[in-house]
Amino acid sequence: MSMPSQYSKPWWSPHITILRCEYHKAVRSARKHDTPHMREVAGTSNAGYLKAIKAAKNKYWSSFLLTATPQNLWMAKRFAYCSAQPRFPPSLG
């Protein structure tokens, strides 16, 4: 039984895990056999895996914004713009 940590990606799902396994399996097979067909299968698998990740992130972000409260809207702004100021000024030398 898995115990997700507090730092786990909240948008990750078991479906993405399956796609990740299929993608890595296709890449290993393409490296082993090195045929154009196998490379095409690996590329298609990669595209599907990345598309699923992007869709999951968009879905999570949309639901986060819909359920945002005034207290966590500033956190959403920080996530969206990520404009952290540097801790130390740049050196002049």
C-alpha positions in Angstrom: 0.0 0.0 0.0 1.5 3.3 -1.0 1.8 6.2 1.4 1.9 9.4 -0.6 3.9 12.2 0.9 2.9 15.8 1.4 5.2 16.7 -1.5 3.4 14.3 -4.0 2.0 15.8 -7.2 -1.7 16.3 -6.5 -2.6 15.9 -10.2 -0.9 12.5 -10.6 -3.3 9.6 -11.1 -3.1 5.8 -11.5 -4.0 6.3 -15.2 -0.8 8.4 -15.7 1.2 5.7 -13.9 0.0 3.2 -16.4 0.8 5.5 -19.3 4.2 6.1 -17.9 4.9 2.4 -17.6 3.7 1.8 -21.2 5.9 4.7 -22.5 9.0 3.3 -20.8 8.3 -0.2 -22.0 7.9 1.2 -25.6 11.2 3.1 -25.3 13.1 0.1 -24.0 11.7 -2.0 -26.9 12.6 0.6 -29.4 16.2 0.7 -28.1 16.4 -3.1 -28.2 15.0 -3.6 -31.7 15.8 -0.2 -33.3 13.2 -0.3 -36.1 11.3 2.7 -37.5 8.0 1.1 -36.4 9.2 0.7 -32.8 10.5 4.3 -32.7 7.1 5.4 -34.0 5.3 3.4 -31.3 7.6 5.0 -28.7 6.9 8.5 -30.0 3.2 7.9 -30.0 3.3 6.6 -26.5 5.4 9.6 -25.4 2.9 12.0 -27.0 0.0 10.3 -25.2 1.8 10.3 -21.8 2.7 14.0 -22.1 -0.8 14.9 -23.2 -2.3 13.1 -20.2 0.0 15.0 -17.9 -0.9 18.3 -19.4 -4.7 17.5 -19.2 -4.4 16.4 -15.6 -2.5 19.6 -14.6 -5.1 21.8 -16.4 -7.9 19.9 -14.7 -6.3 20.3 -11.3 -5.5 24.0 -11.8 -9.1 24.7 -12.9 -10.6 22.9 -9.9 -8.1 24.7 -7.6 -9.2 28.1 -8.9 -12.9 27.2 -8.7 -12.6 26.3 -5.0 -10.2 29.1 -4.1 -11.0 31.1 -1.0 -9.7 34.6 -0.3 -7.1 33.1 2.0 -5.5 31.0 -0.7 -5.9 33.3 -3.7 -2.5 34.9 -3.0 -1.0 31.4 -3.0 -2.6 30.9 -6.5 -1.2 34.2 -7.7 2.3 33.1 -6.5 1.9 29.8 -8.3 0.8 31.5 -11.5 3.4 34.2 -11.7 6.3 32.7 -9.7 8.0 36.1 -9.3 10.2 35.4 -6.3 12.6 38.1 -5.5 16.3 37.1 -5.2 17.5 36.7 -1.6 20.8 38.5 -2.3 21.5 41.4 -4.6 23.7 40.6 -7.6 27.4 41.3 -7.1 28.8 44.4 -8.7 32.2 43.0 -9.3 
